[in-house]
């Protein structure tokens, strides 16, 4: 009987990316950026709120970035910091989020008189 042969099957799968590629004009000329659709929505909302172009936003994000990060990373961090700075405790409560201490509706048992059975 012949020795058994090891048969290998190559399985390939193509993962489609959710990233959306857009061409923009920033810095020295035209370039492209790939971001998630939700991040594009957030970036364009910032542009509308601030009355600036997408190119202006990208240039601003590049100017304030720290470290050796790329353009796309700088824009992601800029958008996150923009909305984080705009978030307030009152806004979180209105949206039904938990408070900073993790309590529902912002109730902190340590300060609400609910501690020690009170």
Steps between C-alpha positions, in 0.01 A plus 500: 500500500648839405573743781220742557546841351440819688250701308480867573224723391557867469199694615492863419244744614469855394414736779333810375594817674249744641745784446394767256769660288462870416725739315570826675716805446716570803851617561705481184228367271250227436511185711267226612383382839321184608262525794200311630165642377411609854827689530441674167158604634663636817772687309248657262282599796799678655555684170134612491502608866825694467435638150824361359590284202614141530846607382517762776402242761766256379769770497401604853507141624846452350631818663397397851584129484765373733748234413569329172138413418368517146237730356209257541590428860526873571148554363359210706655638819386854415138387453503300823646793695252744342195305611656405833556869578139573404362225722371610838354305788161662433518388138579145601209494742263638236611222266430239769864406555635395838673754721877517539480265798308244292170560674182518293379852423802654668399404855806462717412309818800650678355850465127437480436401863450135401816376671510320832129433481410870517 
